[in-house]
Amino acid sequence: MKRYWKYAKPYLSAFIIGPILMIVEVIGEVVMPLLLSNIIDNGIVGGRGISYIVKTGIIMIITALCMMGGGVGGAYFAIKASTGFANDLRKDLFRKIQKFSFYNIDQYSTGSLVTRLTNDITQVQNMIQMMLRMALRAPGMLIGALIMAFTLNSKLALVILCVIPLLSLAIYIILKVAFPRFNNMQKKLDALNTTTQENLTNIRVVKSFVRERYEEEKFKKANTDLKESTVSAMKVVIFTMPLMIITMNITTLAVVWFGGNQIIAGNMTSGVLTAFVNYVIQILMSLIMVSIIILNASRAIASARRINEILNTRIDLTDDEAKHKELTVKHGKIEFRGVHFKYYKNSEKWVLENINLVINPGETVGIIGSTGSGKSSLVQLIPRLYDADLGEVLVDDVNVRDYSLKNLRDGVGIVLQKNVLFSGTIKENLKWGNENADDEEIYQYAESAQAHGFITSFEAGYDTELGQGGVNLSGGQKQRLCIARALLKKPKILILDDSTSAVDSATEARIRENLNKMLKGTTKIIIAQRISSVINADKIVVLDDGKIVGVGTHEELLKNCETYAEIYYSQVDKRVTA
């Protein structure tokens, strides 16, 4: 509750005014039956005449208008408070996810994170809105109606006291059964969102492998699981309302029966019985409201726990203990000292083992090795996308843990193995590298990445709208845009993780030439599958099964490194054969 206070505090006035206005409506509801009783007993039966009936009727109209004002105002402030609360909570939740390291993100599916940001917060929002509208109204009506009922006829009111414990027990059982079912329903919603997101994101792959039927069956299963879990949860609701209504009707009949006998005996008037029946209905309706609140609360609590899981997740990669937060990357020297790393901390096998390597400022270094040898893992330690488990990674002779994440990552430009673009124009995507870049600068770096030509071939040029993930571009075009985006950052360290695999050799050669011209003082690390991509590097690092097995120039490695020689001759033989 202490955590959620910060989201309620900015809307405290709405949280207070809303329930107060609902109390106005409750007071009106409690007063109305008494006024109706007076009309019957005093105006009609008592013979006070039409003027008394009219005066009492006017009071009832004024009361009804006050009730309407209280109800409308209470609903308005409830909506204002709940939507503001949800808005701020959603922003904080999204901000927390943005701070997640890759390790933290790996703990949750994308679909689950989307569900928590949307559906789960909506459930909490709806609960707050309902609480503000009913939390005071239900008990207020219950207490007020009970007092009036006992005031009018204490003996007849005992009928109600017999029913309340039974309904309270039913509400407790409902809560006990409902909570785990609603929790399971939210998990099934996670699974459905994940399936949908994967299918829509990878729709081209699905179609190219003619896997539509498989995906339909996969979606059908997730959808059916959600349906069944929802039906299971909603059964509680389905059986609750009829049970409450039956109880209310039986109680009303009992009151009318006993009250009617008292009228016959001359111990009660018709007006009092009419008012009493209204109060009985109010009491039972308030109990129904409580049951509805509890049902929705059980679902909201399940959602709140899932939200708390995100908010309570310990971010394993922060700069809170950084010793030199003001430092920036100035030279681009990189050093690995006895580095060990693995993704799953309980795994016995290291992904990287005993890495010792120095890369001097301005050097061009190639990294090569078989698939799964640890090439991408190695370079991801430099901008702290992951942290080394043992050993140190240093940039400009300073441990990367001692930089602020912002300053460290500002100094490192990286084109990841998977090329990611965002919805928006080409220019907007390029400006991720430098949001203040002018058009001339954008054109210059796009030309260096061999992207300017194909961009200007589009009708809208740099203002061409990209689909989600750049689906309307080829693989090579996306790679070149990602390179241009990284170049605009003007980093001291540039990492190209197999980022020219989808372009032809001639285009790749021109890109490398432009990199050498425009980024002379920048340390460049090129991860590649093709030896031709790194053959002219100042030095080449050969990785095999997470270990460095060779460092040197192309000629040196060809003589001294068996692994490198095998890769080289396998590629040369393929070219000769072709």
N, C-alpha and C positions, 0 to 999 in steps of 0.2 A: 504493500500500500504506500509505503514511503516513496518508492520509485515513481508511482503513478501520480503522486501529489503534484509533481512539477508540471504535469500535463493538465491538471485540473485548476491550478492556481491562476493562470491567465484568464480563465473564464469563471472565476469564483462568483462574481455577481450573478451570472446566469445560473450557476449551480444553486444559489440561494433563492433568487427571485422565482425561478421556475416552480420549485416545490411549494413556496408560499402561495403562489397563485393557484396551485392545485388544491391547497387547503381551503381557499375561498370557494372553490367548486364543491368540496366535501361539505363545508358548512351549509351551503345551499341545499345539497341533497338531503342532509339530516333535517333541515328545517321544513322542507316542502311537505313531507307526509303529515307533520303536525298542523300545518296551515290547512291542508286538505281535510284533516279530521275536524278542525274548527268549523269549516264551511258546512260539513255534514251535520255535526252535532249541534252547533250554535245557530248557523244560518238557516239550515233547512228544517231539522227536527226541532231545534230550540225556538224557532219562530222569530229570530231577530230581523228578518226581512231582507229584501234585495240589497239594501244599502250596505249591510254588513258583508254580504256575499261579494259585492263589487269591490269594496275596500280590501277585503282579504285576497280577492283575485288580483287586484293591482299589485298588492305586496308580493304575490306569487310571481307575477310577470317581472317585477323589478328584481326579485331573487333569481329568476331564470336568466335574466340579462347579466346579472353579476356572475352567475355560474358560467355563462357562455364566455364572458370576458376572461374569467379565471382559467377556463379550459383552453381557450385559444392562446392566451399569454403563456400559460404553463407549457403548452406544446411548443410554442416558438422558442422559449428559452431552453427547453430540453434539447431541441434540435441544434440550437446554437452551441450549447455546451458540449454535446456529444460529438458533433462534427469537428469542432475546434480541437477537442481532446484527441480524436482519431487522426486528424491532420498532423498534429505535432508528434504524436506517437509514431506515425508512419514515416515522417521525416527522420526521426531519430533511429528508427529501425533500419531504414535505407542507408543512413550515414554509417551505422555500425557495420552493415554488410560491406560497404565500400572500404572499410578499414581492414576487412578480413585478409589474412594472408592466403596464399594458394592452399596451404594445409587446412585452414579453417573452412574454405569453400568446399574442399574435397569431402568434408563431413556431411554436407547436405546436398540433396539433389536440387537442380534449378527449379523444378516444379514445386518442391517443398518451400523454397524461399519465396517464390511468387505467391503461393497460397497464403503464407504467413503475412506477406505485405498487403494482401488484398482481402481475401475472405476472412481470415482470422481477425484482422483489425476491424472489419465490418461487423463481425459478431460482437466484439467488445463494444463498438460504437452503438449498436442496436440495444445492447444490454443497458448501457448508461442512459440512453434515451428513455427506455422503458422504466428504469429505476427512478428517474427524475419525474416521470409522469405518474407512476403507480406506487413507488416506495412509501410516500407519505399518504397518498390517497387511499390505498388499501387499508392500512392500519387505522388511519383517521376515520374512514367510513365504518370500519369494524367497531372501533371504540365508541364513536358517536352513536351509531345505531344500537349498540348493546345498552348504552346508558339510557337512551330514549325508550327502548323496549322494556327495560326493568322499571323505568319511571311509570310507564303506562300500565304494565301488568307483570309484576315480578313472578307470579306463579306460572303464567304462560311462557315467560322467558326461559324457564327451566328446560323447555323442549329444545331450545337452541343450544344450551350448554351440554346437552347430551350428544349433539351432532358434532360440535367443534372438535372434541378429542379424536373422533373417528376420522374426520377430514384431515386433521394434523398428522395422524398416523399414515394415512394414504399419501400425503405430500412427502413425508420422510421416505417411504418406500419408493416413490417415484424418483426422488433425487438419487437414491442409492442405485437404482437400475439405470437411470438415464445417463449419468456422467460417463461411465466407460463406453457406452454405445456412441455418444456424441464424439468422444475422443477418437474412437475407431473410424467414425465417419470422416473426420478431418484427415486422417491418414490415407484413407481411400481417395479422398479428393486430391491429396498430394500426388498419389500414383497416377491418377487420371491426367492431371496437369503436366506431369513429367512426360507421359506418353504422348500427349498432344503436342507439347513443345518440341520434343525430339522429331516427331513426324513432320511437322510444319517446317522446322528449320532444315531438315534433310530431305525435303520432298523430291528434289532432283535425283538424289541417290536412290530413293525408294522407287521412283519411276524407271530409272535406268536398269535396275535389277529386277524389275517387274515384281515387286514385293508388296503391291497394294493389298492383295488378299491377306497376306501375313499381318500387315499393319492393321487392317480392318479387324482381324481376329484379336490382335493384341489390344486394340482400343475397345473392342466389344467386351473383352474380359475385364478390363479396368473399369469400364462404364457399368457393367453388370455388378461388379464388386461394390461400386459406389452406390448403385441403386439398392442393393440388398442391405448394405450397412445403413443407408438412409431410412429404408422401410423399418429396419430393426429399431432404429432410434425413434422414429416417428410413431411406432406402435404405442410407445409410452404416452405420447400426446393424444393419439387416437382414442385410447381407453380412458385417459384422464378426464376429458371434457364430458363424455356421456355419464361417467361416474359422478362427476360434480353436479351435472344437471339433474340426474335422477335423485340424488341426495337433496338438492334444493327443492325439487317438486314434492318429494315425500314430506319434507319438513314443512313446506307451505301448506300441504293438505292437512297435516297434523295440527298446525296452528289454526287453520280455518275450522277444523272439526271441534277442537277444544274451545276455541274462541266463540264459535257458534253456540255451543252449549251454554257458555257463560252469558251470551246475549239473551238466550231463552230464559235463563235463570235470573236475568236482570242485573247481573254483576258487571256487564260491559256494554258499551254503546257501539253502534255500527261504525261510527267515525273512528273510534279507538281501534277497533278490529282492522279497519281499512289501513290506518296508519301503521298498526303492528305488522300486518302482512308486508307492507312496503319496507319496514325496517328488517324483517326477516330476510327478504330478498336482498337488501343491501348487505346484510351480514354475510350471506352465502356468496353473493357476488364478490365481496372483498376477499373471501377465502379462495374463490376461483382465480382472482387476480394474483393472489399470493402464489398459487400453484403455477400459474403462467410465468410469473417472475422467476420462480425456482427452476422451471424447465429451461427457460432461456438462460438463466444463470449457469446451469450445468454445462450448456454448450459454450457459453462465453468463457467460463473458467477453463474448459479444455483448450479453447483458443488462446486464452491469456497465458497458460502454461507453455504453449508452443512459442508464443512471442517471447516469453521470458527465457526460453532456451537460447534464442538468438542473442538477446540482451545480456545474458549471463555467460555467453561463450567467451572464454579467455582468449584474447588475440595474442598469439604466440610470437608475433613479430611487430614490435613497436620501437619507437626511439625514445621512450621515457627515460632510459638510463644512459642515453648517449652523452658522451663527455664533451664532444665538440660540435654542438648543434649548429653553430654559426659557420662551420667550415663548408666550403664548396669544392667541387672537383676542379682542379686547375691544370693538371698536367696529364693525367690519364695513365699513370703507372698502375699496374695490377700485379698482385702477388698472392699466391696460394701457399700456405705453410701447413703441411701435414693435414690437409683437409679430408675429412670423412663425412659422408652424407648418405642418408636413406630416407625414403618417403614414409614408410611405415616403421615406426620406432620400435615395434616388437619383432621386426624381421631380423633374421640372423645375417642376411647378406647385405653388404654395403653396395649402394649404387655408385658411389665414388669412394675410392680407398687410397689413402696416403698420397694425396695430390700435392706436389711441390712444383711450382712454376712461377717464373717471373716474366712479365710482359712490360717492356719499357715504353715510355711515352712516345707516341707517334708511330710505333711499329704496326705493321700489318701481319697478323698472325692467323694462320689457317688451322682449323681443328677438323680432323678427319678420323673416321673409325666406322665400324660396322653398326648396324641398327641396334640400339639398346646398349651401346658402349658407354653412355653417360655424357655425350657431347652437350645436349641441351641443358641437362642438369647442371653441368659445370658452369655455364655462362649465366644461368639464372641465379647463381649465388652472388654474382657481382652487384646487381641492383637490389639485392635482398628480396627477391621474390620468394626465396626460401633461405633459411639460415643453415650454415654448416653445423653438424652435430659435434664434430671434433675439429680442432685446428682453427686457423684464422684465414679470412679473406681480407686483404688490404688494398685500398685504393689510395695512391699518393702516400704510401707508407702509414696510413691510418686505417685501423680496423673499421670495416664497413658498419659495424654495430655502433660506432661512435659518431657517425654522421646522422643528421636528421634524415628521415626517409625522403622528404621533399628535396633537400639539397643533393642527396646522393643520386636520386632518380632523375633529377634535372640535368645531372652531368652525364647520364648514360642514355643513349638512344638505342632502342632494341627493336628489331623486326623479328617477331616470333615465327616459329615454324608454321603456325596456323595464322593465315592472313585475315585480320578482322577489320571490317569497315562498318560504319554505322549509317542508319537512315539519315538522309540529308543530301546536300549537294557535294560534288567532288571538292569544291573549294572549302566547304565547312569541314570535311574530313581531313584535308591537308593542314588546315589551321590548328588541328590538334597538336601539331609539332610546334607551332608558334602562333598564338591567337592574334598577335599584333603584326604579323607579316603582311606587307602590301602586295598588290597584284604582281608587280615586277619580280619581287623576291620569290613568290610562289611559282611563277613561270620558269624562273631560273633553275630552281631546285627540281621542278618537275622535268625539265629538259635534261638535267644531270641524271635523273633516274630513268630516262628514256620513256617518260610518260606523256610529255607535252604533245607529241604527235598524235597519239590515239585520242587524247582528251579533246583536242581541237577538231578532230574529225566528227565529234558528236555535234548535233545541231545546237544544243545549248552550251557547248564547251564546258568551262569550269563550273557552270551553274546546272549541269546535268544532275538530275535527282537519282540517287542510288537506292536500289531496293534494300531491304534488310540484309545486312551482311554483304552487300555488294553483289547480289545474285545476278544482276544484269551485266556483270563484267566477267571476262575470262580469268582463269587462274593467273596467267602472266600479267594481265592488266592490274589485278588486285595486288600482286607482289610489287609491281613498280610504284603504285600509289603508296603502298606502305613504306617503301624505301624513301620516296620523296617526303613523306610525312616525318620520318625519322631524321632526314637531312635538314629539314627546316628547323629542327630543334637545335642544330649546331652543337652537338654534344662533344665532350672531350673523349668519350669512349663510345664507339659505335659497334653494336653487335648485330651481325646478319646471320640469323639461324636458318640455314638452308633456304634463304629468301630469294634465290634466283633459279630454283629448280624447275620452274614452269616457263622460263624464257629460253630462247635459243642461245647457242654459244656466242654468236656474234654480238647479240644485244648485251649479254652478260659481260663480255669483254669491254664494251663501251661504257657500261655502268662502272666497272672496276677502274677504268681509266679516269673517268670523271671523279670518282671518289678520291683517287690519289691527287688529283689537281685541286679539288675544292676543299678537301679536309686534310691538308698536309700535316697539321699538328695533332690530328685526332688519332687515337689508338683504335685500330680497326681489327675486330675479331670476326673471321668468316668461317662459319660451319658449313660444310658441304659434303655431298656424296661424290661429286665429280672431282677428281684430282686436278683437272684443268682449271677449276675455280680457285685453287689455292697454290698452284704450282709456282707462282711468282711471289709468294708471300715471303716476308723477311725470315720467318721461321714457321714450321709446321709442327703441330702437336698431334701425336697419334695416340688415340685412346683404344683400349681393348678391355672389355669386361670391367669398366670402372677404374682402370689403372692406366697411367701414362707409360707407354712402352717405347716411345721415341720422341725426340725433339730435335729439330734441325732444319736445314734447307732441303729442297727436293733432292739434290744430288747426294747430300750426306745420308738422308734417310733411305734412299734407294740402295746405298751400299751397306748401311748398318742396321736397318730396321726390317726384319722379315715380314712383319704385318703390313707395313707400308708397301713393300715391294709386291706382296701378293695382291693388294688392292690395285696398285698401279698396273701390273701386268694383266690382271683380269680385265681392266678397262681398255688397255691397249689392244689386247687380243680381240675384244668385242668389236672395237673400231676396225681392226684389220679384217675380221670376218665379215663385218657389214659391208 
